[in-house]
Structures are given as structure tokens and as C-alpha cells.
Amino acid sequence: MCQIVCIADREADIYDIYNEASRFHSQAKWLIRAVKNRPLINESGRVLLASFGILSVISQSVNIVPLNFLVEALNLRVKLFKEFGLKPFVYIPPIGRRGKLRMKPVFVNGVIVTETNSPIGEKPIEWLLLTNLKIDSAEKRLAILQYYVCRWQVEVFFRILKSGCKAEKLQLTCEKRYSPCLALYLIIAWRILYLTLLSRFDPNKNCELFFSTLEWQTDYLITKRGKPPNQPPSIAAVVLMVARFGGFLNRKRDKLPGPTAIWIGLQRLKDFTLAARAFRTYG
């Protein structure tokens, strides 16, 4: 059975979301990064703020790679505050809205994540992650962190869909036309993101997993200005050449190309391949 977890950043730290999920959707699972110190009430009725400085801590370190193409691997320490994490706390409504709209306190679990190897001069990362998922084991707490880290990858995917595929600019007038087009763009956006990740994390794969022989040979011929090799190059090498079509300069200190350069390069490679095929057919 597939479980769906709605993940959001600090702009979603709104009491209405928690209230709505608890009232009407008991099976809805959510994970939201808190933005404010909000009052929480424990079983004895004591009010605590989100700093949790007075509670004992259970810590665990984990190395993760955020897939936002901007930062390196992070060494994060997951903190479960003993009194806070093992038993859900009551998240009370805003003071000015209590008693209105049938708002009632909701139960939340929380995990605080802190960075242990922050760069010199930089403030360490610290996240307070609120969720209605269970966090009563180390595996579940690490899963909470991994879920939240996936948020960047999801945002990159939708940036490709909106900026690369121009899905928001479609001028289609009915659902029967819009839905198939959007479905096709979703596949294209996924393929671009997957190609970007594959070239980084498994760079030695054969490029013909993604590119036809004519495509990578055309890419090599234009970029290297020489005869293509007999054996297909690695996928990382071909993606690097494709990204140069998209404006990637490939200087010594440049990081690996991102989705923007790759999707522009793929569009240009398509035109070059069509021209190469025409020359082979009619030349």
C-alpha cells in the first residue's frame, strides 16, 4: 500500500492546514517545517515553546545529499527531544481565533535537525520539522529527514516542468487537450531530472541508455570537431557536451551542469540530429 505524505516548507506553517487535516482527513499525512515558536501543551498542561531547551535530547547523526544542485553533502544531527518526541504535543490555535470556525487543538510530533559541520562563518542549519507521522523509532526519525530533503528534488522537477516545458503557458482551452499534453510534459520533465541525476551519481553508464547512436555521434562531432569514437562514451561525458549547447562553460572551477543547461542543450541537440539525419538521407 502506498502512503502519500504532503511535504511543505515554512510558508505552509499555518494552523488552518493542521486543523483541516485533523478534522476531515484522518489518513492524511503531512510534514511541514515550522517557521515560528508556537506554544505547545504537554499532558500536564505545561506550556512549552518550540525552542525545547529544557528537555533532554536523543541525538543521531546522518549524512545526506540534498538534491538541490546547490549545496554539498550535509552532516546533520537528528534530535528527538525526549519529552516532546515520544508523546504527541497539543498544537493550540492562534489566540485571536480560538473558538472560531470550530478550531480545536491538534496533535503534532516534532524532530529538530541541526548541522554539525557548517562552513566557517556560516550559521548552522537548524530545522524544526512538524508531522503527524509516528517518530517512535530511529528509522522513522531518519525517514522524516529523508522525506523533507526530497522537497528540493520535487521543486527542481516542477521548475523543469514550468520553466523548461512552459507548462503554465499552454493555451489549450479544454481538459481533453490539456491533460494529455500535461502528461507528456511530466514524462519529459522526469526524464530531464533523471538524466541530470544519473550523470552525477552513476557517470560511467553507457550513454546509449538515453541517447541514440546518431544523437551522441552528432553531439560529439559538433562539440569535439572530430570523428566520433567507435565505442559509445559515458553518459556523464555526453551530458557535459549537451550542456555546452545550453550555455554551460565547463571551466575548471565550474560545478556539474544543472537541469537548465541540460534542457536547453537537449532542445538544440534535437535540431542538430534532425539536420544530421537529413544530410545522411539526402546528402
Secondary structure as UniProt FT lines:
FT   STRAND          5..8
FT   HELIX           10..12
FT   HELIX           15..24
FT   TURN            26..27
FT   STRAND          29..33
FT   STRAND          40..41
FT   TURN            43..44
FT   STRAND          47..48
FT   TURN            50..51
FT   TURN            53..54
FT   STRAND          57..64
FT   STRAND          74..81
FT   HELIX           82..85
FT   STRAND          89..91
FT   HELIX           95..97
FT   TURN            98..99
FT   TURN            101..102
FT   STRAND          106..115
FT   TURN            120..121
FT   STRAND          126..131
FT   HELIX           138..159
FT   HELIX           160..164
FT   HELIX           167..169
FT   HELIX           175..201
FT   TURN            203..204
FT   HELIX           207..209
FT   HELIX           213..224
FT   HELIX           235..245
FT   TURN            246..247
FT   TURN            252..253
FT   HELIX           259..282
//
